[in-house]
Amino acid sequence: MTTAPLAYDGPAAPPRSNGELDFAQPWESRAFGMAVSLHDAGAFAWPVFQSALIRRISAWEATHPDGAGWSYYQHWLGALEDVLTADGTVTSAEVDARAEELAARPAGHDHARSSTGHGHGHGH
């Protein structure tokens, strides 16, 4: 299988800066990679994911005409959850439990690098 077609335009196009994908936070690149990897592994067809993403973005835009609070990768992650729960790959309860687990992690657990390592003391 080949990597998902990501060079599209329109409402679901990923944010770019100077032609490169633009990630503001580490979790955004992980969410992106997770969706692409699951697609590459055959978990879902790319048009199914793209449609879910467009639905998420459209629903958000309908309730936020001023654009305040926009987060492309929140919608990306939501679309991934929609696709995976719709086909039974995971349940909504599993997604919720994992989200709670991740939210409970201490600040800085996202591997923020410093001059003395990357912040959580496993010897690196």
All heavy atoms as an XYZ file, in Angstrom:
936
protein
N       0.826     -1.178      0.000
C       0.000      0.000      0.000
C       0.872      1.244      0.000
O       1.966      1.233      0.523
C      -0.880     -0.021      1.238
C      -2.307      0.245      0.902
S      -3.397      0.150      2.310
C      -4.365     -1.205      1.732
N       0.351      2.331     -0.523
C       1.112      3.574     -0.561
C       0.585      4.536      0.486
O      -0.510      4.373      0.997
C       0.996      4.232     -1.952
O      -0.371      4.514     -2.207
C       1.559      3.331     -3.027
N       1.384      5.528      0.771
C       0.995      6.538      1.750
C      -0.207      7.318      1.244
O      -0.367      7.531      0.053
C       2.177      7.486      2.019
O       3.253      6.700      2.499
C       1.830      8.528      3.043
N      -1.017      7.766      2.173
C      -2.235      8.506      1.853
C      -1.932      9.739      1.015
O      -0.908     10.379      1.191
C      -2.910      8.924      3.159
N      -2.842     10.070      0.095
C      -2.648     11.268     -0.739
C      -2.889     12.527      0.073
O      -4.003     12.876      0.362
C      -3.717     11.097     -1.829
C      -4.780     10.250     -1.194
C      -4.073      9.360     -0.206
N      -1.827     13.195      0.462
C      -1.948     14.325      1.360
C      -1.794     15.680      0.690
O      -1.893     16.693      1.342
C      -0.906     14.190      2.473
C      -1.048     12.910      3.282
C       0.126     12.748      4.223
C      -2.348     12.898      4.032
N      -1.534     15.709     -0.589
C      -1.301     16.975     -1.273
C      -2.576     17.489     -1.915
O      -2.583     17.930     -3.034
C      -0.209     16.795     -2.317
N      -3.691     17.410     -1.202
C      -4.937     17.888     -1.749
C      -5.266     19.266     -1.210
O      -4.743     19.686     -0.186
C      -6.076     16.899     -1.480
C      -6.221     16.488     -0.041
C      -6.919     17.279      0.854
C      -5.661     15.311      0.416
C      -7.049     16.915      2.175
C      -5.791     14.934      1.741
C      -6.486     15.747      2.607
O      -6.621     15.370      3.919
N      -6.153     19.935     -1.921
C      -6.624     21.245     -1.496
C      -8.016     21.081     -0.912
O      -8.586     20.008     -0.934
C      -6.683     22.201     -2.690
C      -5.301     22.541     -3.226
O      -4.374     22.667     -2.411
O      -5.159     22.663     -4.454
N      -8.562     22.161     -0.416
C      -9.923     22.117      0.081
C      -9.988     22.141      1.592
O      -8.984     22.318      2.272
N     -11.184     21.919      2.117
C     -11.404     22.094      3.549
C     -10.649     21.111      4.440
O     -10.441     21.376      5.607
C     -12.916     21.915      3.705
C     -13.336     21.137      2.516
C     -12.400     21.526      1.412
N     -10.230     19.983      3.905
C      -9.543     18.984      4.733
C      -8.029     18.992      4.540
O      -7.326     18.163      5.098
C     -10.090     17.599      4.435
N      -7.506     19.931      3.772
C      -6.066     19.974      3.513
C      -5.295     20.290      4.789
O      -5.650     21.200      5.530
C      -5.752     21.020      2.448
N      -4.245     19.523      5.067
C      -3.441     19.788      6.272
C      -2.755     21.152      6.197
O      -2.404     21.620      5.122
C      -2.385     18.679      6.254
C      -2.854     17.667      5.283
C      -3.754     18.380      4.323
N      -2.537     21.785      7.355
C      -1.831     23.063      7.360
C      -0.384     22.888      6.892
O       0.258     21.890      7.208
C      -1.861     23.504      8.823
C      -2.553     22.454      9.583
C      -2.946     21.364      8.671
N       0.072     23.850      6.130
C       1.436     23.802      5.612
C       2.109     25.151      5.825
O       1.467     26.182      5.871
C       1.437     23.460      4.130
C       0.927     22.057      3.857
C       0.993     21.716      2.374
N       0.476     20.398      2.134
C       1.207     19.286      2.141
N       2.493     19.344      2.362
N       0.664     18.107      1.915
N       3.428     25.088      5.938
C       4.248     26.282      6.025
C       5.412     26.081      5.064
O       6.150     25.096      5.195
C       4.752     26.472      7.460
O       5.607     27.587      7.534
N       5.551     26.953      4.093
C       6.580     26.817      3.062
C       6.518     25.451      2.376
O       7.540     24.827      2.102
C       7.974     27.046      3.643
C       8.160     28.461      4.141
O       7.694     29.404      3.511
N       8.814     28.613      5.269
N       5.293     24.947      2.166
C       5.099     23.678      1.481
C       5.241     22.449      2.349
O       4.948     21.341      1.918
N       5.681     22.611      3.590
C       5.875     21.480      4.509
C       4.701     21.402      5.484
O       4.134     22.419      5.864
C       7.175     21.656      5.307
C       8.426     21.711      4.462
C       8.727     20.389      3.785
O       8.500     19.329      4.392
O       9.182     20.429      2.623
N       4.361     20.183      5.904
C       3.329     20.027      6.914
C       3.727     20.801      8.165
O       4.895     20.824      8.549
C       3.135     18.548      7.251
C       2.517     17.720      6.130
C       2.557     16.239      6.485
C       1.095     18.160      5.835
N       2.748     21.444      8.788
C       2.997     22.320      9.924
C       2.325     21.748     11.172
O       1.108     21.620     11.224
C       2.433     23.702      9.604
C       2.793     24.746     10.631
O       3.770     24.546     11.378
O       2.087     25.769     10.678
N       3.144     21.380     12.162
C       2.643     20.852     13.432
C       3.059     21.803     14.551
O       4.245     22.054     14.736
C       3.223     19.461     13.712
C       2.949     18.471     12.618
C       3.963     18.067     11.763
C       1.675     17.942     12.438
C       3.720     17.148     10.753
C       1.419     17.033     11.434
C       2.441     16.630     10.588
N       2.077     22.303     15.299
C       2.370     23.244     16.380
C       2.747     22.525     17.669
O       3.459     23.072     18.496
C       1.164     24.149     16.628
N       2.260     21.310     17.851
C       2.491     20.543     19.071
C       2.905     19.122     18.703
O       2.479     18.603     17.668
C       1.207     20.474     19.907
C       0.673     21.816     20.347
C       1.562     22.461     21.389
O       2.150     21.793     22.234
N       1.673     23.779     21.327
N       3.676     18.451     19.553
C       4.096     17.076     19.252
C       2.930     16.114     19.021
O       3.000     15.245     18.150
C       4.908     16.661     20.488
C       5.408     17.945     21.065
C       4.313     18.951     20.786
N       1.834     16.269     19.764
C       0.713     15.350     19.599
C       0.112     15.449     18.196
O      -0.436     14.465     17.696
C      -0.363     15.567     20.667
C      -1.155     16.831     20.512
C      -0.913     18.029     21.096
C      -2.326     17.019     19.700
N      -1.851     18.952     20.713
C      -2.728     18.360     19.850
C      -3.068     16.186     18.866
C      -3.833     18.887     19.196
C      -4.175     16.711     18.204
C      -4.554     18.050     18.386
N       0.218     16.620     17.558
C      -0.351     16.788     16.220
C       0.362     15.897     15.205
O      -0.288     15.240     14.389
C      -0.275     18.253     15.798
C      -1.138     19.159     16.642
C      -0.974     20.625     16.310
O      -0.018     21.017     15.621
O      -1.830     21.414     16.776
N       1.675     15.861     15.259
C       2.411     15.008     14.320
C       2.152     13.536     14.609
O       2.083     12.718     13.686
C       3.915     15.310     14.342
O       4.469     15.036     15.609
N       1.958     13.189     15.878
C       1.648     11.793     16.212
C       0.262     11.413     15.701
O       0.058     10.310     15.190
C       1.779     11.570     17.710
C       3.234     11.584     18.154
C       3.402     11.057     19.557
N       2.806     11.907     20.570
C       3.426     12.926     21.162
N       4.665     13.229     20.847
N       2.808     13.628     22.072
N      -0.717     12.303     15.854
C      -2.064     12.031     15.351
C      -2.040     11.884     13.831
O      -2.672     10.982     13.267
C      -3.025     13.157     15.763
N      -1.288     12.746     13.181
C      -1.146     12.675     11.729
C      -0.545     11.326     11.323
O      -1.078     10.612     10.486
C      -0.251     13.821     11.253
C      -0.009     13.818      9.779
C      -0.897     14.436      8.915
C       1.116     13.205      9.246
C      -0.676     14.432      7.546
C       1.339     13.192      7.888
C       0.441     13.814      7.035
N       0.569     10.987     11.960
C       1.254      9.735     11.640
C       0.413      8.509     11.929
O       0.452      7.518     11.193
N      -0.362      8.566     12.998
C      -1.221      7.446     13.349
C      -2.259      7.197     12.253
O      -2.469      6.056     11.833
C      -1.911      7.749     14.683
C      -2.490      6.554     15.346
S      -3.014      6.811     17.070
C      -3.421      8.532     17.198
N      -2.887      8.258     11.767
C      -3.899      8.110     10.719
C      -3.270      7.578      9.435
O      -3.809      6.658      8.804
C      -4.604      9.446     10.462
N      -2.149      8.129      9.043
C      -1.489      7.684      7.813
C      -1.045      6.223      7.949
O      -1.246      5.413      7.045
C      -0.308      8.607      7.447
C       0.494      8.043      6.282
C      -0.825     10.007      7.107
N      -0.483      5.875      9.097
C      -0.028      4.490      9.310
C      -1.188      3.502      9.298
O      -1.079      2.415      8.723
C       0.724      4.376     10.637
O       1.909      5.115     10.591
N      -2.289      3.865      9.945
C      -3.452      2.973      9.943
C      -4.025      2.817      8.537
O      -4.422      1.725      8.140
C      -4.513      3.488     10.913
C      -4.176      3.273     12.379
C      -5.106      4.096     13.276
C      -4.254      1.791     12.740
N      -4.036      3.899      7.785
C      -4.475      3.805      6.386
C      -3.532      2.887      5.605
O      -3.981      1.990      4.888
C      -4.517      5.180      5.730
C      -4.497      5.100      4.239
N      -5.564      4.647      3.507
C      -3.515      5.358      3.354
C      -5.242      4.651      2.223
N      -4.003      5.077      2.109
N      -2.233      3.103      5.750
C      -1.254      2.287      5.035
C      -1.376      0.808      5.396
O      -1.110     -0.064      4.569
C       0.174      2.761      5.313
C       0.517      4.063      4.596
O      -0.260      4.505      3.720
O       1.581      4.633      4.915
N      -1.788      0.529      6.634
C      -1.954     -0.853      7.089
C      -3.289     -1.454      6.636
O      -3.554     -2.619      6.902
C      -1.843     -0.913      8.611
N      -4.108     -0.650      5.973
C      -5.375     -1.155      5.450
C      -6.552     -1.039      6.403
O      -7.601     -1.638      6.169
N      -6.407     -0.252      7.470
C      -7.485     -0.118      8.451
C      -8.702      0.625      7.889
O      -9.824      0.395      8.337
C      -6.979      0.575      9.710
N      -8.482      1.506      6.927
C      -9.585      2.246      6.316
C      -9.119      2.819      4.984
O      -7.920      2.979      4.758
C     -10.096      3.373      7.227
C      -9.045      4.327      7.686
C      -8.645      5.398      6.890
C      -8.429      4.165      8.916
C      -7.660      6.280      7.315
C      -7.454      5.042      9.358
C      -7.067      6.099      8.549
N     -10.090      3.143      4.145
C      -9.800      3.789      2.863
C      -9.644      5.290      3.102
O     -10.368      5.873      3.910
C     -10.935      3.527      1.876
N      -8.690      5.891      2.409
C      -8.435      7.316      2.622
C      -9.659      8.186      2.369
O      -9.931      9.103      3.155
C      -7.243      7.781      1.793
C      -6.784      9.115      2.279
C      -6.950     10.320      1.662
C      -6.134      9.387      3.519
N      -6.424     11.329      2.450
C      -5.918     10.770      3.594
C      -5.716      8.581      4.576
C      -5.303     11.371      4.674
C      -5.097      9.186      5.652
C      -4.902     10.568      5.691
N     -10.461      7.942      1.319
C     -11.647      8.788      1.115
C     -12.632      8.740      2.293
O     -13.316      9.719      2.566
C     -12.280      8.227     -0.159
C     -11.132      7.604     -0.895
C     -10.251      7.032      0.181
N     -12.687      7.623      3.003
C     -13.557      7.516      4.177
C     -13.060      8.469      5.259
O     -13.845      9.208      5.869
C     -13.605      6.054      4.688
C     -14.331      5.962      6.025
C     -14.241      5.148      3.647
N     -11.756      8.459      5.497
C     -11.178      9.368      6.489
C     -11.359     10.826      6.055
O     -11.754     11.678      6.847
C      -9.689      9.061      6.704
C      -9.033     10.052      7.618
C      -9.235      9.975      8.990
C      -8.249     11.068      7.119
C      -8.657     10.899      9.846
C      -7.661     11.990      7.967
C      -7.865     11.905      9.335
N     -11.076     11.098      4.810
C     -11.186     12.463      4.298
C     -12.616     12.992      4.464
O     -12.813     14.127      4.894
C     -10.766     12.492      2.832
C     -10.573     13.863      2.264
C     -10.013     13.820      0.859
O     -10.043     12.793      0.186
N      -9.497     14.929      0.404
N     -13.608     12.156      4.180
C     -15.006     12.565      4.346
C     -15.333     12.841      5.810
O     -16.036     13.806      6.128
C     -15.952     11.483      3.808
O     -15.824     11.382      2.422
N     -14.823     11.988      6.701
C     -15.053     12.200      8.138
C     -14.423     13.513      8.592
O     -15.005     14.258      9.390
C     -14.494     11.022      8.939
N     -13.238     13.812      8.077
C     -12.556     15.054      8.433
C     -13.329     16.264      7.919
O     -13.525     17.245      8.644
C     -11.128     15.039      7.878
C     -10.266     16.267      8.149
C     -10.150     16.553      9.644
C      -8.888     16.074      7.526
N     -13.797     16.193      6.710
C     -14.583     17.299      6.143
C     -15.861     17.506      6.959
O     -16.240     18.648      7.251
C     -14.887     17.053      4.652
C     -13.588     17.182      3.847
C     -15.961     18.004      4.140
C     -13.701     16.713      2.406
N     -16.524     16.411      7.360
C     -17.735     16.540      8.191
C     -17.405     17.218      9.519
O     -18.146     18.097      9.977
C     -18.369     15.170      8.441
C     -19.209     14.657      7.294
C     -20.038     13.439      7.685
N     -19.242     12.332      8.227
C     -18.604     11.424      7.496
N     -18.656     11.485      6.179
N     -17.936     10.450      8.084
N     -16.307     16.810     10.143
C     -15.896     17.410     11.420
C     -15.639     18.910     11.260
O     -16.078     19.715     12.072
C     -14.623     16.735     11.945
C     -14.830     15.407     12.592
C     -15.176     15.645     14.037
N     -15.389     14.389     14.737
C     -15.283     14.270     16.031
N     -14.920     15.292     16.769
N     -15.533     13.128     16.616
N     -14.888     19.257     10.237
C     -14.548     20.665     10.011
C     -15.804     21.480      9.705
O     -16.001     22.567     10.254
C     -13.496     20.802      8.899
C     -12.151     20.235      9.390
C     -13.348     22.265      8.459
C     -11.095     20.103      8.304
N     -16.668     20.957      8.858
C     -17.902     21.662      8.497
C     -18.795     21.891      9.709
O     -19.356     22.984      9.880
C     -18.671     20.877      7.429
O     -17.931     20.829      6.239
N     -18.929     20.871     10.556
C     -19.755     21.012     11.755
C     -19.175     22.072     12.683
O     -19.912     22.892     13.250
C     -19.861     19.664     12.479
N     -17.858     22.080     12.829
C     -17.219     23.076     13.688
C     -17.416     24.478     13.119
O     -17.751     25.410     13.849
C     -15.727     22.765     13.841
C     -15.062     23.692     14.793
C     -14.961     23.553     16.142
C     -14.425     24.935     14.464
N     -14.295     24.633     16.682
C     -13.960     25.499     15.664
C     -14.200     25.625     13.278
C     -13.281     26.706     15.712
C     -13.539     26.835     13.329
C     -13.084     27.361     14.534
N     -17.195     24.636     11.809
C     -17.344     25.957     11.180
C     -18.762     26.490     11.325
O     -18.952     27.696     11.476
C     -16.954     25.888      9.699
C     -15.459     25.769      9.499
C     -15.067     25.596      8.041
O     -15.898     25.134      7.219
O     -13.906     25.912      7.717
N     -19.750     25.606     11.293
C     -21.141     26.038     11.420
C     -21.435     26.632     12.786
O     -22.318     27.483     12.921
C     -22.079     24.857     11.159
N     -20.693     26.222     13.797
C     -20.925     26.734     15.146
C     -19.869     27.732     15.609
O     -19.962     28.253     16.717
C     -21.002     25.569     16.163
O     -19.782     24.838     16.120
C     -22.175     24.647     15.843
N     -18.869     27.978     14.781
C     -17.788     28.922     15.130
C     -17.489     29.844     13.937
O     -16.395     29.803     13.378
C     -16.510     28.175     15.505
C     -16.652     27.332     16.710
N     -17.168     26.057     16.663
C     -16.354     27.582     18.001
C     -17.175     25.556     17.877
N     -16.693     26.462     18.711
N     -18.455     30.681     13.553
C     -18.237     31.524     12.371
C     -17.064     32.489     12.500
O     -16.513     32.924     11.496
C     -19.560     32.273     12.210
C     -20.233     32.187     13.532
C     -19.741     30.918     14.185
N     -16.660     32.793     13.732
C     -15.533     33.713     13.919
C     -14.180     32.994     13.862
O     -13.131     33.634     13.838
C     -15.663     34.467     15.240
C     -15.659     33.542     16.448
O     -15.632     32.298     16.276
O     -15.689     34.064     17.576
N     -14.201     31.658     13.857
C     -12.960     30.892     13.768
C     -12.191     30.772     15.067
O     -11.122     30.166     15.106
N     -12.710     31.327     16.155
C     -11.998     31.280     17.436
C     -11.905     29.841     17.941
O     -12.868     29.091     17.907
C     -12.713     32.141     18.468
N     -10.720     29.477     18.397
C     -10.512     28.144     18.946
C     -10.196     27.068     17.917
O     -10.230     25.889     18.230
N      -9.861     27.470     16.709
C      -9.586     26.526     15.629
C      -8.390     25.626     15.939
O      -7.354     26.096     16.407
C      -9.321     27.289     14.333
C      -8.801     26.426     13.234
C      -7.530     26.399     12.749
C      -9.528     25.463     12.464
N      -7.430     25.487     11.735
C      -8.637     24.884     11.534
C     -10.853     25.028     12.476
C      -9.021     23.907     10.626
C     -11.239     24.047     11.576
C     -10.335     23.505     10.661
N      -8.541     24.346     15.700
C      -7.451     23.388     15.831
C      -7.641     22.306     14.781
O      -8.428     21.375     14.966
C      -7.406     22.758     17.223
O      -6.448     21.714     17.254
N      -6.925     22.418     13.670
C      -7.048     21.451     12.583
C      -6.849     20.034     13.084
O      -7.623     19.132     12.757
C      -6.028     21.765     11.480
C      -6.035     20.756     10.366
C      -6.958     20.850      9.331
C      -5.140     19.697     10.351
C      -6.980     19.921      8.319
C      -5.144     18.756      9.339
C      -6.078     18.876      8.318
O      -6.103     17.937      7.319
N      -5.827     19.806     13.892
C      -5.519     18.437     14.293
C      -6.480     17.888     15.347
O      -6.582     16.675     15.503
C      -4.042     18.300     14.694
C      -3.186     18.366     13.446
C      -2.460     19.502     13.135
C      -3.168     17.309     12.535
C      -1.709     19.571     11.963
C      -2.435     17.372     11.366
C      -1.708     18.505     11.088
O      -0.986     18.564      9.917
N      -7.230     18.748     16.044
C      -8.333     18.248     16.874
C      -9.361     17.592     15.970
O      -9.894     16.532     16.297
C      -8.992     19.373     17.661
C      -8.327     19.750     18.936
C      -8.276     18.646     19.972
O      -7.257     18.493     20.590
N      -9.302     17.869     20.187
N      -9.638     18.225     14.835
C     -10.603     17.662     13.889
C     -10.043     16.406     13.232
O     -10.764     15.441     12.993
C     -10.992     18.706     12.845
C     -11.551     19.943     13.462
N     -12.650     19.939     14.295
C     -11.137     21.226     13.401
C     -12.892     21.160     14.710
N     -11.976     21.963     14.179
N      -8.751     16.410     12.932
C      -8.078     15.250     12.349
C      -8.229     14.049     13.288
O      -8.614     12.955     12.879
C      -6.604     15.597     12.128
C      -5.755     14.519     11.549
C      -5.170     13.484     12.215
C      -5.382     14.368     10.182
N      -4.448     12.704     11.347
C      -4.563     13.233     10.100
C      -5.651     15.110      9.031
C      -4.015     12.800      8.900
C      -5.106     14.677      7.838
C      -4.297     13.537      7.774
N      -7.934     14.274     14.564
C      -8.027     13.209     15.552
C      -9.477     12.763     15.736
O      -9.760     11.563     15.829
C      -7.435     13.681     16.882
C      -7.175     12.636     17.936
C      -6.287     11.515     17.418
C      -6.526     13.285     19.154
N     -10.396     13.716     15.761
C     -11.817     13.371     15.864
C     -12.284     12.541     14.680
O     -13.046     11.581     14.847
N     -11.831     12.895     13.487
C     -12.196     12.132     12.290
C     -11.636     10.715     12.365
O     -12.316      9.749     12.000
C     -11.700     12.844     11.037
N     -10.423     10.585     12.858
C      -9.835      9.256     13.023
C     -10.662      8.436     14.006
O     -10.961      7.260     13.759
C      -8.382      9.375     13.477
C      -7.638      8.050     13.660
C      -7.600      7.249     12.359
C      -6.222      8.320     14.169
N     -11.055      9.039     15.110
C     -11.912      8.355     16.078
C     -13.234      7.955     15.435
O     -13.712      6.831     15.636
C     -12.166      9.248     17.285
C     -10.943      9.479     18.137
C     -11.159     10.528     19.222
O     -12.305     11.022     19.390
O     -10.186     10.875     19.898
N     -13.828      8.860     14.649
C     -15.099      8.561     13.974
C     -14.968      7.342     13.075
O     -15.815      6.443     13.091
C     -15.566      9.754     13.132
C     -15.970     10.963     13.962
O     -16.136     10.836     15.194
O     -16.089     12.050     13.363
N     -13.907      7.307     12.270
C     -13.705      6.204     11.326
C     -13.486      4.885     12.068
O     -14.072      3.856     11.719
C     -12.520      6.521     10.381
C     -12.096      5.304      9.587
C     -12.878      7.673      9.452
N     -12.650      4.920     13.089
C     -12.305      3.684     13.796
C     -13.438      3.164     14.677
O     -13.573      1.956     14.864
C     -11.033      3.880     14.615
C      -9.775      4.170     13.791
C      -8.582      4.417     14.708
C      -9.478      3.051     12.800
N     -14.269      4.065     15.201
C     -15.412      3.590     15.981
C     -16.547      3.143     15.064
O     -17.255      2.189     15.389
C     -15.920      4.649     16.982
O     -16.253      5.844     16.288
C     -14.894      4.916     18.064
N     -16.703      3.783     13.919
C     -17.773      3.407     12.990
C     -17.599      1.989     12.460
O     -18.579      1.267     12.266
C     -17.843      4.398     11.824
N     -16.346      1.578     12.237
C     -16.139      0.228     11.701
C     -15.868     -0.809     12.788
O     -15.593     -1.967     12.501
C     -15.037      0.227     10.645
C     -13.634      0.412     11.203
O     -13.458      0.444     12.425
O     -12.701      0.503     10.386
N     -15.921     -0.391     14.061
C     -15.753     -1.328     15.163
C     -14.316     -1.643     15.534
O     -14.070     -2.511     16.363
N     -13.347     -0.939     14.942
C     -11.947     -1.169     15.288
C     -11.725     -0.896     16.770
O     -11.014     -1.641     17.451
C     -11.009     -0.292     14.433
O     -11.222     -0.615     13.061
C      -9.553     -0.516     14.792
N     -12.314      0.180     17.268
C     -12.307      0.505     18.693
C     -13.710      0.962     19.073
O     -14.496      1.359     18.217
C     -11.284      1.611     19.053
C      -9.863      1.168     18.806
C     -11.579      2.895     18.319
N     -13.991      0.917     20.359
C     -15.282      1.421     20.833
C     -15.107      2.844     21.349
O     -13.995      3.259     21.691
C     -15.831      0.545     21.976
O     -14.968      0.668     23.114
C     -15.954     -0.917     21.555
N     -16.202      3.550     21.449
C     -16.160      4.902     22.016
C     -15.643      4.862     23.443
O     -14.894      5.747     23.864
C     -17.546      5.545     21.986
O     -17.940      5.781     20.661
N     -16.020      3.837     24.192
C     -15.555      3.711     25.578
C     -14.040      3.535     25.614
O     -13.364      4.106     26.486
C     -16.242      2.536     26.260
N     -13.474      2.767     24.689
C     -12.020      2.590     24.633
C     -11.321      3.908     24.306
O     -10.292      4.231     24.903
C     -11.642      1.526     23.600
C     -12.021      0.124     24.000
C     -11.875     -0.881     22.875
O     -12.146     -0.539     21.700
O     -11.499     -2.025     23.184
N     -11.876      4.660     23.371
C     -11.300      5.963     23.012
C     -11.352      6.898     24.218
O     -10.362      7.546     24.550
C     -12.041      6.581     21.801
C     -11.618      8.024     21.582
C     -11.800      5.758     20.547
N     -12.493      6.944     24.898
C     -12.638      7.816     26.061
C     -11.667      7.431     27.176
O     -11.042      8.302     27.792
C     -14.075      7.788     26.589
C     -15.066      8.425     25.638
O     -14.636      9.157     24.710
O     -16.282      8.189     25.803
N     -11.536      6.128     27.433
C     -10.629      5.670     28.493
C      -9.189      6.039     28.176
O      -8.442      6.507     29.042
C     -10.764      4.156     28.683
N      -8.789      5.862     26.928
C      -7.414      6.197     26.544
C      -7.180      7.702     26.613
O      -6.122      8.159     27.050
C      -7.113      5.662     25.140
C      -5.706      5.891     24.696
C      -4.712      5.119     25.543
N      -3.380      5.287     24.975
C      -2.288      5.414     25.695
N      -2.344      5.339     27.004
N      -1.141      5.590     25.117
N      -8.161      8.488     26.215
C      -8.037      9.950     26.285
C      -7.872     10.398     27.734
O      -7.044     11.267     28.028
C      -9.251     10.621     25.646
N      -8.637      9.804     28.649
C      -8.510     10.141     30.074
C      -7.124      9.761     30.589
O      -6.510     10.511     31.350
C      -9.586      9.431     30.885
C     -10.966     10.011     30.715
C     -12.031      9.239     31.475
O     -11.687      8.542     32.460
O     -13.199      9.336     31.078
N      -6.647      8.606     30.172
C      -5.326      8.133     30.575
C      -4.236      9.107     30.116
O      -3.343      9.476     30.882
C      -5.107      6.764     29.928
C      -4.034      5.905     30.479
C      -4.014      4.563     29.751
O      -5.004      3.818     29.814
O      -2.981      4.292     29.098
N      -4.326      9.526     28.872
C      -3.329     10.455     28.333
C      -3.431     11.824     28.987
O      -2.414     12.460     29.259
C      -3.476     10.568     26.817
C      -3.123      9.309     26.031
C      -3.495      9.472     24.560
C      -1.660      8.956     26.176
N      -4.641     12.272     29.252
C      -4.833     13.583     29.880
C      -4.281     13.607     31.303
O      -3.884     14.665     31.802
C      -6.313     13.956     29.885
N      -4.222     12.464     31.948
C      -3.743     12.385     33.326
C      -2.218     12.361     33.428
O      -1.677     12.471     34.520
C      -4.315     11.138     34.004
N      -1.531     12.248     32.300
C      -0.065     12.224     32.345
C       0.464     13.570     32.827
O      -0.134     14.611     32.585
C       0.516     11.917     30.965
C       0.201     10.520     30.510
C       0.899     10.142     29.247
N       0.880     11.197     28.258
C       1.496     11.115     27.086
N       2.152     10.043     26.761
N       1.448     12.106     26.231
N       1.612     13.558     33.494
C       2.176     14.818     33.990
C       2.611     15.740     32.859
O       2.948     15.278     31.763
C       3.387     14.366     34.815
C       3.715     12.992     34.347
C       2.434     12.398     33.823
N       2.590     17.026     33.150
C       3.054     18.021     32.175
C       4.500     17.706     31.802
O       5.288     17.264     32.635
C       2.956     19.417     32.761
N       4.830     17.904     30.549
C       6.192     17.662     30.088
C       6.454     16.237     29.675
O       7.560     15.893     29.261
N       5.449     15.385     29.748
C       5.645     13.982     29.383
C       5.743     13.798     27.868
O       6.036     12.717     27.393
C       4.503     13.123     29.923
C       4.740     11.667     29.756
N       5.605     10.960     30.570
C       4.269     10.783     28.854
C       5.641      9.703     30.182
N       4.839      9.562     29.147
N       5.542     14.864     27.125
C       5.561     14.797     25.662
C       6.956     14.812     25.064
O       7.130     15.180     23.922
C       4.762     15.961     25.067
C       3.405     15.520     24.588
O       3.132     14.317     24.559
O       2.622     16.404     24.222
N       7.946     14.427     25.812
C       9.313     14.318     25.312
C       9.877     15.648     24.841
O      10.549     15.720     23.828
C       9.408     13.283     24.183
C       9.111     11.920     24.646
N      10.081     11.041     25.020
C       7.935     11.265     24.834
C       9.528      9.907     25.401
N       8.231     10.018     25.297
N       9.588     16.708     25.578
C      10.182     18.009     25.248
C      11.678     17.920     25.535
O      12.096     17.570     26.620
C       9.541     19.110     26.079
N      12.482     18.200     24.555
C      13.934     18.071     24.701
C      14.519     19.267     25.439
O      14.073     20.385     25.306
C      14.601     17.947     23.343
C      14.217     16.665     22.655
C      15.331     16.238     21.732
N      14.996     14.965     21.148
C      15.416     13.796     21.626
N      16.181     13.752     22.670
N      15.075     12.680     21.040
N      15.524     18.988     26.206
C      16.284     20.055     26.858
C      17.756     19.736     26.652
O      18.105     18.702     26.094
C      15.948     20.105     28.354
O      16.500     18.971     29.007
N      18.614     20.569     27.151
C      20.046     20.332     26.974
C      20.532     19.153     27.802
O      21.618     18.626     27.573
C      20.839     21.596     27.347
O      20.584     21.916     28.703
N      19.728     18.674     28.754
C      20.140     17.564     29.607
C      19.389     16.285     29.294
O      19.413     15.347     30.069
C      19.921     17.926     31.084
O      18.530     18.203     31.281
C      20.784     19.096     31.485
N      18.704     16.235     28.197
C      17.937     15.041     27.853
C      16.568     15.435     27.373
O      16.375     16.533     26.908
N      15.635     14.525     27.517
C      14.308     14.893     27.058
C      13.247     14.830     28.134
O      12.082     14.643     27.860
C      13.916     14.134     25.782
C      13.927     12.650     25.888
N      15.041     11.916     25.658
C      12.960     11.773     26.185
C      14.763     10.651     25.793
N      13.501     10.529     26.120
N      13.639     15.009     29.368
C      12.716     15.416     30.385
C      11.978     14.388     31.212
O      11.205     14.766     32.054
N      12.185     13.097     31.029
C      11.478     12.211     31.935
C      12.328     11.069     32.467
O      11.816     10.072     32.935
C      10.156     11.717     31.333
C      10.305     10.934     30.073
N      10.406      9.572     30.060
C      10.369     11.323     28.793
C      10.520      9.153     28.816
N      10.503     10.194     28.035
N      13.617     11.229     32.464
C      14.530     10.442     33.255
C      14.627      8.961     33.012
O      14.701      8.199     33.956
N      14.623      8.515     31.786
C      14.889      7.093     31.596
C      16.267      6.858     31.014
O      16.510      5.895     30.306
C      13.776      6.385     30.805
C      13.581      6.878     29.411
N      14.445      6.602     28.384
C      12.598      7.623     28.866
C      14.010      7.144     27.272
N      12.894      7.771     27.540
N      17.207      7.728     31.379
C      18.605      7.512     31.056
C      19.094      8.052     29.736
O      20.196      7.772     29.333
N      18.314      8.823     29.046
C      18.761      9.378     27.754
C      19.258     10.771     27.938
O      18.835     11.568     28.641
C      17.627      9.382     26.735
C      17.246      7.999     26.315
N      17.464      7.545     25.051
C      16.688      6.978     26.994
C      17.029      6.290     24.971
N      16.555      5.947     26.142
